[in-house]
Amino acid sequence: MSSLVPPDPPSSCCSPGRAEHGEHVSTVQQLFSLEVPASTPHSQQPQAFIPPGSFAMGDPFDEGYPNDGETPVHQVEISAFRIDTTAVSNTAFAAFINATGYRTESEVYGSSAVFHLALQADAADVLGSAAGTPWWLNVRGADWAHPAGPRSSWLDIPDHPVTQVSHSDSLAYCAWAGRALPTEAQWEYAARGGLQQSRYPWGNELHGLDSCGQRLHHCNIWQGVFPTENTCDDGYLTTAPVNSFKPNAYGLYQTSGNVWEWCADWFLPKYYKSCLAKGIVTDPLGPTIGRGRVMRGGSYLCHDSYCNRYRLAARSANSPESASGNLGFRTVAGAKVSTVASSDTSPIAF
């Protein structure tokens, strides 16, 4: 049985990594054997048009963890593209599964990572916890259709983001849908919604006030004492529906909080320094090597007491085969983007 190990701290709080084991059948091989209809279907996920332009990529406040490589801020030019207004929902992912019979990596492994307060499983199905982050449990039977364990079901939360999906799983969905994962630069450009060098999609302050003078929540993150008490002041213990809270100026929902989102790029902390040396960079695809794949946006587990990665410039990463109850994705179209499988160097083709 596979085990869960956290990435190097401090990113271990974000999403636990999965250790390789010898009997694993890579889902990358499934990508080449899926029975895709002659006319490739397109996802029904609504998309927003993102105009071409340039932006200052990175953290202008110097608030990130040094090992995350959020600096130096550098100028990036982006061509026009379209991006999902929300993370891919359970309903949308179920359509892909029903059309192809694809098995996700969590199903192949037989277990995946569930946050301890979200657990819906028998004690016998808890196989252990992640080293250094005991709030993450390795749960037998946890997968995209049972995100909190065997006693849970996606049918109870059809409009929530799909979770328990690996980087390879997201690429398989993209291949079926005729789309791709966004590059890290595309993701940040779209997530900013036209705001230059702001901390969040709505501005620089985490909270606002409603008409009654009460604290207004702009995103789904942790409130209370992590990891034992979530007061759920924003209305949610774990995931929220994909179109919750107010969208940014481009119409994108929840680019801060809710679930982490896979990007196409490999993660290399020193990459921004190489970009700065080149001057203005156009449509960067990221480094050719790295420590796992980039994740962006933060999740419902983020809290400024230990992990403030729900900022727009924040970055993290995980190994491509990893999955957890706070990790999903959204897709792009209409741009030249990478569709290379996580553990392969060949383009996906059918």
C-alpha positions as CSV (number, residue, x, y, z in Angstrom):
1,M,0.0,0.0,0.0
2,S,1.3,3.4,-0.8
3,S,2.2,5.9,1.9
4,L,1.9,9.7,2.1
5,V,4.9,11.8,2.7
6,P,4.9,15.6,2.9
7,P,7.0,17.7,0.5
8,D,9.9,19.8,2.0
9,P,8.5,22.2,4.6
10,P,7.0,24.7,4.7
11,S,4.9,23.6,1.8
12,S,4.0,20.3,3.6
13,C,0.9,22.1,5.1
14,C,-0.6,22.6,1.6
15,S,-1.0,19.1,0.1
16,P,0.8,15.9,1.1
17,G,2.9,14.1,-1.5
18,R,2.5,10.5,-2.4
19,A,5.4,8.1,-2.2
20,E,6.0,5.9,-5.2
21,H,5.6,2.2,-4.9
22,G,6.6,-0.6,-7.2
23,E,3.2,-1.9,-8.2
24,H,1.8,1.4,-9.3
25,V,0.4,1.4,-12.9
26,S,1.0,4.9,-14.2
27,T,-2.0,6.7,-15.4
28,V,0.2,8.2,-18.1
29,Q,-0.2,4.9,-19.9
30,Q,-3.9,5.3,-19.7
31,L,-3.7,8.6,-21.6
32,F,-2.6,6.7,-24.6
33,S,-5.3,3.9,-24.3
34,L,-8.4,6.0,-23.5
35,E,-11.2,5.4,-26.0
36,V,-11.9,9.0,-27.0
37,P,-14.9,9.6,-29.3
38,A,-14.0,10.4,-32.9
39,S,-15.2,14.0,-32.3
40,T,-13.5,15.0,-29.1
41,P,-16.0,16.5,-26.8
42,H,-15.5,19.9,-25.2
43,S,-16.0,20.5,-21.6
44,Q,-19.2,22.3,-20.6
45,Q,-17.2,24.4,-18.1
46,P,-17.9,28.1,-18.8
47,Q,-14.8,30.1,-19.8
48,A,-13.8,33.8,-19.7
49,F,-11.9,35.6,-22.5
50,I,-8.6,36.9,-21.2
51,P,-7.3,39.8,-23.3
52,P,-3.6,40.0,-24.2
53,G,-1.4,42.2,-22.1
54,S,1.5,42.4,-19.7
55,F,1.8,42.3,-16.0
56,A,4.3,42.3,-13.2
57,M,4.5,38.6,-12.1
58,G,5.6,37.8,-8.5
59,D,5.3,39.1,-5.0
60,P,5.8,42.9,-4.7
61,F,5.2,42.8,-0.9
62,D,8.0,40.2,-0.2
63,E,5.6,38.2,1.9
64,G,6.3,34.7,0.5
65,Y,8.5,31.9,1.8
66,P,12.0,32.3,0.5
67,N,12.1,28.7,-0.8
68,D,8.9,29.3,-2.9
69,G,10.7,31.6,-5.3
70,E,8.0,34.3,-5.5
71,T,10.6,37.0,-6.3
72,P,12.0,38.8,-8.1
73,V,9.0,40.5,-9.7
74,H,9.4,40.4,-13.4
75,Q,7.5,41.6,-16.4
76,V,5.6,39.1,-18.5
77,E,3.6,39.5,-21.7
78,I,0.6,37.1,-22.3
79,S,-1.3,36.4,-25.5
80,A,-5.0,36.2,-25.4
81,F,-6.6,32.9,-24.2
82,R,-9.7,31.5,-22.5
83,I,-9.8,30.0,-19.1
84,D,-12.5,28.3,-17.0
85,T,-14.3,30.7,-14.8
86,T,-14.3,28.1,-12.0
87,A,-12.3,25.1,-11.0
88,V,-13.5,21.9,-12.8
89,S,-16.6,20.7,-10.9
90,N,-17.4,17.2,-9.8
91,T,-20.2,17.1,-12.3
92,A,-17.9,18.1,-15.1
93,F,-15.3,15.5,-14.1
94,A,-17.9,12.8,-13.8
95,A,-18.9,13.5,-17.4
96,F,-15.3,12.7,-18.4
97,I,-15.2,9.5,-16.3
98,N,-18.5,8.3,-17.8
99,A,-17.3,9.0,-21.3
100,T,-13.9,7.3,-21.0
101,G,-13.9,4.9,-18.2
102,Y,-10.7,6.5,-16.9
103,R,-9.3,5.5,-13.5
104,T,-7.7,8.2,-11.5
105,E,-4.4,7.7,-9.7
106,S,-6.1,7.6,-6.3
107,E,-8.2,4.7,-7.5
108,V,-5.1,2.9,-8.9
109,Y,-3.2,3.4,-5.6
110,G,-6.3,2.6,-3.5
111,S,-6.0,5.5,-1.1
112,S,-5.5,9.2,-0.9
113,A,-5.1,12.1,1.5
114,V,-8.1,13.4,3.5
115,F,-8.0,16.2,6.1
116,H,-8.8,14.8,9.5
117,L,-11.9,16.9,10.2
118,A,-13.4,16.0,6.9
119,L,-13.0,12.2,7.3
120,Q,-16.0,10.0,6.3
121,A,-14.6,6.5,6.7
122,D,-14.3,3.6,9.1
123,A,-11.3,3.6,11.4
124,A,-10.0,0.5,9.6
125,D,-9.8,2.5,6.4
126,V,-7.3,5.0,7.9
127,L,-4.0,3.7,6.9
128,G,-1.8,6.3,8.6
129,S,-1.0,10.0,8.6
130,A,1.5,12.1,6.7
131,A,4.9,12.5,8.5
132,G,5.1,16.0,10.0
133,T,1.5,16.9,9.1
134,P,-0.7,14.5,11.1
135,W,-3.9,16.3,10.1
136,W,-3.5,14.6,6.7
137,L,-4.8,11.0,6.8
138,N,-4.0,8.3,4.2
139,V,-7.5,6.9,3.7
140,R,-8.3,3.7,1.8
141,G,-11.1,4.3,-0.8
142,A,-10.6,8.0,-0.9
143,D,-10.8,9.2,-4.5
144,W,-12.5,11.8,-6.7
145,A,-15.9,10.1,-6.3
146,H,-15.4,9.7,-2.5
147,P,-13.3,12.7,-1.7
148,A,-13.5,12.4,2.1
149,G,-13.4,8.6,2.2
150,P,-15.7,5.6,1.3
151,R,-18.7,7.1,3.2
152,S,-18.6,10.3,1.1
153,S,-19.9,10.8,-2.4
154,W,-19.4,13.5,-5.1
155,L,-23.2,13.3,-5.7
156,D,-23.7,15.1,-2.4
157,I,-21.5,18.0,-3.7
158,P,-21.9,18.0,-7.5
159,D,-21.2,21.8,-7.8
160,H,-18.0,21.7,-5.7
161,P,-14.6,21.4,-7.3
162,V,-13.3,17.9,-8.1
163,T,-10.5,16.9,-5.7
164,Q,-8.3,13.9,-5.2
165,V,-7.0,14.3,-8.8
166,S,-3.3,14.1,-9.7
167,H,-1.5,16.1,-12.3
168,S,-1.8,13.2,-14.7
169,D,-5.5,13.0,-14.0
170,S,-6.0,16.6,-14.9
171,L,-4.1,16.2,-18.1
172,A,-6.3,13.2,-19.1
173,Y,-9.4,15.4,-18.5
174,C,-7.8,18.1,-20.7
175,A,-7.0,15.7,-23.5
176,W,-10.6,14.5,-23.5
177,A,-12.0,18.1,-23.3
178,G,-9.8,19.6,-26.0
179,R,-8.2,21.9,-23.4
180,A,-5.0,22.3,-21.4
181,L,-3.7,23.2,-18.0
182,P,-2.8,26.9,-17.7
183,T,0.8,27.9,-17.5
184,E,1.7,29.4,-14.2
185,A,2.0,32.8,-15.9
186,Q,-1.5,32.5,-17.5
187,W,-2.9,31.5,-14.2
188,E,-1.6,34.5,-12.3
189,Y,-2.4,36.9,-15.1
190,A,-6.0,35.7,-15.2
191,A,-6.3,35.4,-11.4
192,R,-5.4,39.0,-11.0
193,G,-8.3,40.1,-13.1
194,G,-6.4,43.2,-14.4
195,L,-5.2,44.3,-10.9
196,Q,-1.5,45.1,-11.0
197,Q,0.6,44.0,-8.1
198,S,-2.4,43.5,-5.7
199,R,-2.3,41.0,-2.9
200,Y,-5.7,39.4,-3.6
201,P,-8.1,39.3,-6.6
202,W,-10.2,42.0,-4.9
203,G,-7.4,44.2,-3.5
204,N,-4.9,44.3,-0.7
205,E,-7.1,43.7,2.4
206,L,-8.2,40.2,3.3
207,H,-11.5,41.2,4.7
208,G,-14.1,43.9,4.1
209,L,-17.3,45.0,5.8
210,D,-20.8,44.3,4.7
211,S,-23.7,46.8,4.8
212,C,-24.3,46.0,8.5
213,G,-20.7,46.5,9.4
214,Q,-19.9,42.8,9.8
215,R,-16.8,41.2,8.5
216,L,-17.1,40.2,4.9
217,H,-15.3,37.1,3.6
218,H,-14.0,37.2,0.1
219,C,-12.7,33.6,-0.1
220,N,-12.9,30.2,1.5
221,I,-9.9,29.8,3.9
222,W,-9.5,28.6,7.5
223,Q,-10.9,30.6,10.4
224,G,-10.0,29.5,14.0
225,V,-7.1,27.5,15.4
226,F,-5.5,25.3,12.8
227,P,-5.7,22.3,12.5
228,T,-8.2,21.5,15.3
229,E,-10.9,24.2,15.2
230,N,-12.5,25.8,12.1
231,T,-15.2,28.3,13.1
232,C,-16.5,28.2,9.5
233,D,-17.1,32.0,9.6
234,D,-17.0,32.0,5.8
235,G,-19.6,29.2,5.7
236,Y,-17.5,26.2,4.9
237,L,-15.4,23.6,6.7
238,T,-13.9,22.2,3.5
239,T,-14.8,23.0,-0.2
240,A,-17.4,25.5,-1.3
241,P,-19.4,25.4,-4.6
242,V,-17.2,26.5,-7.5
243,N,-19.0,29.7,-8.1
244,S,-19.1,30.9,-4.4
245,F,-18.0,34.4,-3.4
246,K,-17.6,37.4,-5.8
247,P,-15.6,36.8,-9.0
248,N,-12.7,39.0,-10.1
249,A,-12.9,41.5,-12.9
250,Y,-12.4,38.8,-15.5
251,G,-15.2,36.7,-14.1
252,L,-13.0,34.1,-12.4
253,Y,-14.2,32.6,-9.2
254,Q,-12.0,31.7,-6.2
255,T,-8.5,32.2,-7.5
256,S,-7.8,32.6,-3.8
257,G,-8.8,29.7,-1.4
258,N,-11.1,26.8,-1.8
259,V,-8.8,24.4,-3.7
260,W,-5.3,24.4,-5.0
261,E,-5.1,24.3,-8.8
262,W,-2.6,22.4,-10.8
263,C,-0.7,24.3,-13.5
264,A,1.3,23.0,-16.4
265,D,4.7,24.1,-15.2
266,W,7.4,22.3,-13.4
267,F,8.3,24.0,-10.1
268,L,11.8,25.5,-9.8
269,P,12.2,28.3,-7.1
270,K,15.0,30.0,-9.0
271,Y,13.1,30.3,-12.2
272,Y,11.9,33.9,-11.7
273,K,15.5,35.0,-11.4
274,S,16.3,33.5,-14.9
275,C,13.2,35.3,-16.3
276,L,14.4,38.7,-14.9
277,A,17.7,38.2,-16.6
278,K,15.9,37.9,-20.0
279,G,13.9,41.2,-19.7
280,I,10.3,41.0,-20.7
281,V,9.2,37.4,-21.1
282,T,6.5,36.4,-23.5
283,D,4.1,33.4,-22.8
284,P,6.6,31.5,-20.6
285,L,6.1,27.8,-20.3
286,G,8.2,27.4,-17.2
287,P,11.4,25.5,-16.6
288,T,12.1,22.1,-18.2
289,I,12.9,20.5,-14.9
290,G,11.8,21.0,-11.3
291,R,10.6,19.7,-7.9
292,G,7.1,18.6,-8.8
293,R,4.4,20.5,-10.6
294,V,3.2,24.0,-9.7
295,M,0.0,24.5,-7.6
296,R,-1.6,27.9,-7.3
297,G,-4.4,29.6,-5.4
298,G,-4.3,28.2,-1.9
299,S,-7.1,26.2,-0.3
300,Y,-9.7,26.0,2.4
301,L,-6.9,25.0,4.8
302,C,-4.8,28.2,4.3
303,H,-4.4,30.4,7.4
304,D,-2.1,33.3,7.9
305,S,-0.8,31.8,11.2
306,Y,1.1,29.2,9.3
307,C,0.5,29.4,5.5
308,N,-0.4,32.5,3.7
309,R,-0.4,31.0,0.2
310,Y,-3.8,32.3,-0.8
311,R,-2.1,35.4,-2.1
312,L,-2.1,35.9,-5.9
313,A,1.7,35.6,-6.1
314,A,2.0,32.6,-3.9
315,R,3.3,29.3,-5.3
316,S,3.6,25.8,-4.1
317,A,4.2,22.4,-5.7
318,N,3.6,18.7,-5.3
319,S,4.8,15.5,-7.1
320,P,2.7,14.8,-10.2
321,E,1.2,11.6,-8.9
322,S,0.0,13.2,-5.7
323,A,-3.6,14.0,-4.8
324,S,-5.5,15.3,-1.8
325,G,-8.9,16.6,-0.7
326,N,-7.9,20.2,-1.3
327,L,-6.3,20.0,-4.8
328,G,-8.1,20.4,-8.1
329,F,-7.6,22.3,-11.4
330,R,-9.1,24.5,-14.1
331,T,-8.4,24.5,-17.9
332,V,-7.5,26.9,-20.7
333,A,-8.2,27.0,-24.4
334,G,-7.3,29.1,-27.4
335,A,-3.6,29.4,-26.6
336,K,-0.4,27.5,-27.3
337,V,0.2,25.7,-24.1
338,S,2.0,22.6,-22.9
339,T,0.1,19.3,-22.8
340,V,3.0,17.1,-21.8
341,A,2.2,14.2,-19.4
342,S,3.6,14.4,-15.9
343,S,6.0,11.6,-16.1
344,D,6.5,11.5,-19.9
345,T,8.2,13.8,-22.4
346,S,5.9,13.1,-25.3
347,P,2.8,15.2,-26.2
348,I,-0.5,13.5,-25.5
349,A,-1.9,12.2,-28.8
350,F,-4.7,9.9,-29.8
